[in-house]
Amino acid sequence: MFQFNSKAKQKERSVELWVRTYSSELFRFAQLRLNSREEAEDLVQQTFARAYAAFDSFAPGTNEKAWLYTILNNAIKDHLSKLSRRPAVVSLLDSEALESLIDTRGDPEAQLSRKMDLEELETALALLPEPFVVPLLMHEVGGFKYEEIAKALSIPVGTVMSRLHRARKALFEMLAGEAPIGRLSDRAHESSLERKGGENDGLR
């Protein structure tokens, strides 16, 4: 009985620490994907509830942040599937954060991108298909390294780098008027060519 209570308290302490550490970041990510404060709050709560229920499957010492993002991404996918819709156009919580999504560090194109109307950026970002927008937001909002994104999404590091490059390029082209908004969505099926033996984009 003592051992059982000790494990239960350890689980509660761990999840409480995760809530304090990651809830704001996870909420920001969810709201960028859903454009709904209420839905984002609900799904973040679901994420921690699922994390608590599945705590025994978490390997101590591994990346709990990546594990929580995986749970949240799955919750978002399930939620959108039930609603049979794509994420809506995102709301601007932090314009600097959204501008950084197309920052190429010194590239003249980046300077033009940062001057573009942020409303256009909202629309362009919302139209990126999931295989591209998820790693982009994980990298820019979550601060994940390429290797961490690759592990979380079960895809090669090279695929992560390719999708980040293509996502940023598509955003710039759409914002600069060089390509129709949504062109990358039309080519979303190309992502299947990047997969190898059992890998998928679904975070499952």
Buried (B, 14 or more C-beta within 10 A) or exposed (E): EEEEEEEEEEBEEBBEEBBEEBBEBBBBBBBBBBBBEEBBBBBBBBBBEBBBEEBEEBEEEEBBBBBBBBBBBBBBBEBBEEEEEEBBEBEBEEEEBBBBBBBBEEEEBBEEBBEBEEEBBBBBBBBBBBBBBBBBBBBBBBEBEBEBBBBBBBBBBEBBBBBBEBBBBBBBBBBEEEBEBBEBBEEBEEBEEBBEEEBEBEBE
